Amino acid sequence: MSKGRFLVIIPTYNELENLLKKAPQVLIQDDRIDILVVDDSSPDGTGDLAERMAAEETRIHVLHRTQRAGLGKAYLDGFNWGLSRHYDLLFEMDADISHAPDALPLMIEAAQTSDVVIGSRYLHGRVTVSNWPMRRLLVSYFGSWYARVITRMPVRDATGGYNCWHREVLESVKLDRVRSNGYAFQIELKFRAWSRGFSLTEIPILFTERDSGESKMSKKIVREAVWRVWWLKILHIFRQL
């Protein structure tokens, strides 16, 4: 079994109903797992709910941010919070049902032999996505393909957001230099790890479209991913990552 303490980071913005269901499902997967809810001052009271849950369960923690600053920055704040408290494995996980908690034990097992574990929707020529609109699926699938072609990074699901990181990886990738936020954030972080020689392993997951709350996807996020991969490639060429 993997050593130490594990932290599942869950960014939230108006995820009241989803958080109430998801947190217990996460905690039962492994006694070594803690949860950090990173809430962007949700007007629906998600942050207040998280505080009440934390008061009743010592394995739940809350980090409040004063404004909605994007997914990437939420994870960066969560990573820094977890690193300062010496967690050994740190996970990214959506607040909704998209990322199934029962994949956590498989990711923990894979982390015994890999520096980064990616929950992949596009592994072995299969697409394991449920209830996604075709347009959204195509944007995601070809976004990962595009990132792989430009960067040469050997990852099928470069834009995937269900990931496990050893603390040593996050300490090495210079989090203060990460500039991306949406899809591009997931690409950039994986690319920074890969370019430093860390091993990346993908395991298959079933990604299910949310049944409550609103998706945070936007055209701005897609545009950022399109040009950001070229920025990463240029930085890599000139050894500026």
Residue pairs with C-beta under 8 A, 6 or more apart in sequence:
1 108
1 112
2 88
2 89
2 108
2 109
2 111
2 112
3 88
4 32
4 87
4 88
4 89
5 32
5 34
5 86
5 87
5 88
5 89
6 30
6 32
6 33
6 34
6 87
6 88
6 89
6 90
6 91
6 108
7 33
7 34
7 35
7 36
7 78
7 82
7 85
7 87
7 89
7 90
7 91
8 26
8 33
8 34
8 35
8 36
8 91
8 93
8 104
9 36
9 38
9 74
9 75
9 78
9 79
9 82
9 90
9 91
9 92
9 93
10 19
10 22
10 23
10 26
10 35
10 36
10 37
10 38
10 93
10 94
10 95
11 38
11 39
11 40
11 71
11 74
11 75
11 78
11 95
12 19
12 37
12 38
12 39
12 40
12 42
12 46
12 47
12 50
12 95
13 39
13 40
13 42
13 46
13 68
13 216
14 42
14 43
14 44
14 46
14 213
14 214
15 42
15 46
15 95
15 96
15 213
16 42
16 44
16 45
16 46
16 49
17 212
17 213
18 95
18 96
18 97
18 210
18 212
18 213
19 37
19 46
19 49
19 50
19 53
19 95
20 49
20 53
21 97
22 95
22 96
22 97
22 101
23 35
23 37
23 53
23 57
23 60
25 101
25 102
26 33
26 35
26 93
26 101
26 104
27 33
27 35
27 57
27 59
27 60
28 101
29 101
29 102
29 104
29 105
30 104
30 105
30 108
33 59
33 104
34 59
34 60
34 61
34 87
35 59
35 60
35 61
36 61
36 62
36 63
36 78
36 81
36 82
37 46
37 47
37 50
37 53
37 54
37 60
37 61
37 62
37 63
38 63
38 65
38 74
38 75
38 77
38 78
38 81
39 46
39 47
39 50
39 62
39 63
39 64
39 65
40 65
40 67
40 68
40 69
40 74
41 47
41 64
41 65
41 66
41 67
41 68
47 62
47 64
50 60
50 62
51 62
53 60
54 60
54 61
54 62
61 81
63 77
63 78
63 81
65 74
65 77
70 181
70 182
71 161
71 181
71 182
71 185
71 216
72 178
72 180
72 181
72 182
72 184
72 185
73 181
75 92
75 185
76 175
76 178
78 90
79 90
79 165
79 170
79 175
80 175
82 90
82 167
83 90
83 167
83 170
83 171
86 167
87 167
88 166
88 167
89 108
89 111
89 164
89 165
89 166
89 167
90 164
90 165
90 167
90 170
91 104
91 107
91 162
91 163
91 164
91 165
92 161
92 162
92 163
92 165
92 186
93 99
93 101
93 161
93 162
94 161
94 162
94 210
95 213
96 210
96 211
96 212
96 213
97 208
97 210
97 211
98 162
98 207
98 208
98 209
98 210
99 119
99 161
99 162
99 205
99 207
100 205
100 206
100 208
103 119
103 162
103 203
103 205
106 203
107 117
107 119
107 164
107 203
108 164
110 117
110 164
110 201
110 203
111 117
111 164
111 166
113 199
113 201
114 199
114 200
114 201
115 165
115 166
115 168
115 169
115 193
115 198
115 199
115 200
116 163
116 164
116 165
116 166
116 169
116 190
116 193
116 198
116 199
116 200
116 201
117 163
117 164
117 201
117 202
117 203
118 155
118 157
118 160
118 162
118 163
118 164
118 190
118 200
118 201
118 202
118 203
119 157
119 160
119 162
119 163
119 202
119 203
119 205
120 155
120 156
120 157
120 160
120 202
120 203
120 204
120 205
121 127
121 128
121 129
121 140
121 157
121 160
121 205
121 207
122 128
122 141
122 144
122 156
122 157
123 156
123 157
123 202
123 203
123 204
124 204
126 204
127 137
127 141
128 204
128 205
128 206
128 207
129 137
129 140
129 206
129 207
129 208
129 209
130 206
130 207
130 208
130 209
131 208
131 209
132 140
132 207
132 209
136 217
139 222
140 159
140 183
143 158
143 159
143 183
143 222
143 225
144 155
144 156
144 157
144 158
144 159
144 160
146 225
146 226
146 229
147 153
147 155
147 158
147 159
147 187
147 225
147 229
148 154
148 155
148 156
148 158
150 229
150 230
150 233
151 158
151 187
151 191
151 229
151 232
151 233
151 236
153 190
153 191
153 194
153 200
154 194
154 200
155 190
155 194
155 200
155 202
156 202
157 202
158 186
158 187
158 190
158 191
159 183
159 186
159 187
159 225
160 186
161 186
162 205
162 207
163 186
163 189
163 190
165 193
169 193
169 198
172 193
172 196
172 198
173 189
173 192
173 193
173 196
174 192
174 241
177 241
178 185
178 188
178 189
178 192
179 188
179 228
180 187
180 188
180 224
180 225
180 228
181 221
181 224
182 216
182 217
182 218
182 220
182 221
182 222
182 224
182 225
183 221
183 222
183 224
183 225
184 221
184 224
184 225
184 228
184 229
187 225
187 228
187 229
187 232
188 228
188 232
190 200
191 232
191 236
191 241
192 241
193 200
194 200
195 236
195 241
196 241
232 241
235 241
